Amino acid sequence: MTNYWILVGDEDSWTALLKSGYWVLKGGYKKRARKIREGDKAVAYVKFFSSIFGVIEITSNPYYEETTSALGEPIGVYPIRFKIKPKLFLKEPTSIRPLIKRLNFIQNKEKWYSYFQTSIRKIDEKDFELILSHLTEKFRERPSLK
């Protein structure tokens, strides 16, 4: 069964991690990371801009890596990793605000921003498809990075 996620990072993190081909999480996300599986899908959310960049496929199960650094941080800060592959990415992120009222995982619509303050959040397939549809529409207007 495919799981659906929102991965939250800043624009520099997304650029660096897409080049490296994997996503990183701090050790405190170990319990949540155990639910990630190869073949899962994720939305790339850009914090500070309240925007979505694209959709990725998770191409490996999570693994623990404490021998190399990530994102310029000391070794061991981001020990949980999993491989990622971009499926649909925009040159510039697009606002998620037009979707807020329709997203199921955002229960308190007035404080929607609080739902994007964690590095990873599980969402349902309906929310994923809604975001994908929005990105596909924007993709037609603005080509991807590929």
Secondary structure, DSSP 8 states (H G I E B T S, - for coil): ---EEEEEE-HHHHHHHHHHTEEEE-GGGHHHHTT--TT-EEEEEETTTTEEEEEEEE-S--EE--SS--TT--TTSS-EEEEEEEEEEEEEEEESGGGGGG-TT---GGGGGGGGSSSEEEE-HHHHHHHHHHHHHHHHHS-B--
